[in-house]
Amino acid sequence: MTNKETIEKFYSAFAKGDAKTMIDCYHSDIIFSDPAFGTLKSDKAKAMWKMLLSNKRSESKITFSNISANERSGSANWTAKYNYGPKGKKVTNHVKAQFEFKNGKIIKHTDDFNLWKWSQQALGLSGYLLGWSSFLKNKIQTEANKKLHIYSNKTKQ
């Protein structure tokens, strides 16, 4: 399988809600980072996808495009449309992904998106007023990682 095919497999699985196939595309030493979670390594990165997809609702939609890759690196654009939080606020998040590969697997995955735009949609007025600040970015990462920690502890039992 080429690296481009690995990225296509990853996002096809994501669109279907198949965390296991997504994780199979990752190297055991994966390093993932994005504005919401910060940097996650290995099992934490894998658990993040399991957690996110365990909450996936039928109205959630993942699309992807512009996949390119060579023997060492790759990239893709993807969009997530979903309802966020207890109030079900509609979010459309446009993401640019960068990848590095080792032994036919993704060893580094970096997602980049505008956290201020995301926070405006997901959090409303507070996101609009503070979404650009390091204070809110740190709070978002703390909350995301707290949820991941709780999820990981639940699934170990």
C-alpha positions as CSV (number, residue, x, y, z in Angstrom):
1,M,0.0,0.0,0.0
2,T,1.3,3.5,-0.9
3,N,1.4,6.3,1.6
4,K,-1.4,8.0,-0.3
5,E,-3.5,4.9,-0.1
6,T,-2.8,4.8,3.7
7,I,-4.2,8.4,4.0
8,E,-7.2,7.5,1.9
9,K,-7.8,4.4,4.1
10,F,-7.5,6.5,7.2
11,Y,-10.1,9.1,6.1
12,S,-12.4,6.6,4.6
13,A,-12.5,4.8,8.0
14,F,-13.0,8.1,9.7
15,A,-16.0,8.9,7.6
16,K,-17.4,5.5,8.4
17,G,-16.7,5.9,12.2
18,D,-14.2,3.0,12.1
19,A,-11.6,3.9,14.8
20,K,-9.9,0.4,14.6
21,T,-9.0,0.8,10.9
22,M,-7.9,4.4,11.5
23,I,-5.6,3.2,14.3
24,D,-4.3,0.4,12.1
25,C,-2.8,3.1,9.8
26,Y,-0.8,4.5,12.7
27,H,2.7,3.4,13.7
28,S,3.0,2.2,17.3
29,D,5.1,5.3,18.1
30,I,2.6,7.8,16.6
31,I,2.8,11.5,17.6
32,F,-0.5,13.4,17.0
33,S,-1.1,17.1,17.5
34,D,-3.9,19.6,17.0
35,P,-5.1,22.8,18.5
36,A,-7.8,21.1,20.7
37,F,-5.7,18.3,22.3
38,G,-2.2,19.5,21.9
39,T,0.4,16.7,21.5
40,L,-0.6,13.1,22.1
41,K,1.7,10.1,21.8
42,S,1.1,6.5,21.0
43,D,-1.8,5.0,23.0
44,K,-3.2,8.4,23.9
45,A,-3.5,9.4,20.2
46,K,-5.2,6.1,19.4
47,A,-7.6,6.5,22.4
48,M,-8.5,10.0,21.2
49,W,-9.9,8.6,17.9
50,K,-11.8,5.9,19.8
51,M,-13.3,8.5,22.1
52,L,-14.2,10.9,19.4
53,L,-15.9,8.2,17.3
54,S,-17.6,6.6,20.3
55,N,-19.6,9.9,20.5
56,K,-20.2,10.2,16.8
57,R,-23.8,10.9,15.9
58,S,-25.6,10.0,12.7
59,E,-25.7,13.7,11.7
60,S,-21.9,13.9,11.8
61,K,-20.2,14.0,8.5
62,I,-16.5,13.7,7.5
63,T,-15.3,14.6,4.0
64,F,-11.7,14.7,2.7
65,S,-9.8,15.9,-0.4
66,N,-6.5,16.9,-1.8
67,I,-4.6,13.9,-0.6
68,S,-1.0,13.8,-1.7
69,A,2.0,11.7,-0.4
70,N,5.5,10.6,-1.3
71,E,7.8,8.1,0.4
72,R,8.3,10.3,3.5
73,S,5.4,12.6,4.0
74,G,1.9,13.5,2.9
75,S,-1.0,15.9,3.4
76,A,-4.8,16.1,3.1
77,N,-7.7,18.5,3.7
78,W,-10.7,17.3,5.7
79,T,-13.9,18.8,7.0
80,A,-15.9,17.7,10.0
81,K,-19.6,18.8,10.3
82,Y,-21.2,17.9,13.6
83,N,-23.2,19.1,16.6
84,Y,-21.1,20.0,19.6
85,G,-21.9,19.9,23.3
86,P,-25.1,19.6,25.3
87,K,-26.7,22.4,23.2
88,G,-25.8,20.7,19.9
89,K,-24.2,23.7,18.4
90,K,-23.5,23.2,14.7
91,V,-19.8,23.1,13.9
92,T,-18.0,23.0,10.5
93,N,-14.3,22.5,11.0
94,H,-11.9,22.8,8.1
95,V,-8.6,21.0,8.8
96,K,-5.3,20.8,7.0
97,A,-3.4,17.5,7.9
98,Q,0.3,16.8,7.5
99,F,1.7,13.3,7.8
100,E,5.1,11.6,8.1
101,F,5.6,7.9,7.5
102,K,7.7,5.1,8.8
103,N,7.6,1.5,7.6
104,G,4.4,2.1,5.7
105,K,2.5,3.6,8.7
106,I,1.8,7.1,9.9
107,I,4.4,8.1,12.5
108,K,3.5,11.8,12.8
109,H,0.1,13.4,12.2
110,T,-0.5,17.1,12.6
111,D,-3.9,18.6,12.2
112,D,-4.1,22.4,11.9
113,F,-7.3,24.4,12.1
114,N,-8.4,27.9,13.2
115,L,-9.3,27.4,16.9
116,W,-10.9,30.8,17.1
117,K,-13.4,29.9,14.3
118,W,-14.0,26.5,15.9
119,S,-14.6,28.1,19.4
120,Q,-17.0,30.7,17.9
121,Q,-19.1,27.9,16.5
122,A,-18.8,25.4,19.5
123,L,-18.8,27.9,22.4
124,G,-20.8,30.8,21.1
125,L,-20.1,34.3,22.5
126,S,-17.3,33.2,24.9
127,G,-15.6,31.6,21.9
128,Y,-16.0,34.8,19.9
129,L,-14.6,37.0,22.6
130,L,-11.8,34.7,23.9
131,G,-11.2,32.1,21.2
132,W,-8.1,33.9,20.0
133,S,-6.5,33.9,23.5
134,S,-4.0,31.5,24.9
135,F,-6.2,31.3,28.0
136,L,-9.1,29.7,26.1
137,K,-6.8,27.6,24.0
138,N,-5.3,26.2,27.3
139,K,-8.7,25.7,28.7
140,I,-9.9,23.8,25.6
141,Q,-6.8,21.5,25.7
142,T,-7.2,20.9,29.4
143,E,-10.9,19.9,29.0
144,A,-10.2,17.8,25.9
145,N,-7.4,15.9,27.7
146,K,-9.5,15.5,30.9
147,K,-12.3,13.9,28.8
148,L,-9.7,11.7,27.1
149,H,-8.3,10.6,30.5
150,I,-11.8,9.8,31.8
151,Y,-12.6,7.8,28.6
152,S,-9.3,5.9,28.8
153,N,-9.9,4.9,32.4
154,K,-13.4,3.8,31.6
155,T,-12.4,1.6,28.7
156,K,-9.5,-0.1,30.7
157,Q,-12.1,-1.6,33.1
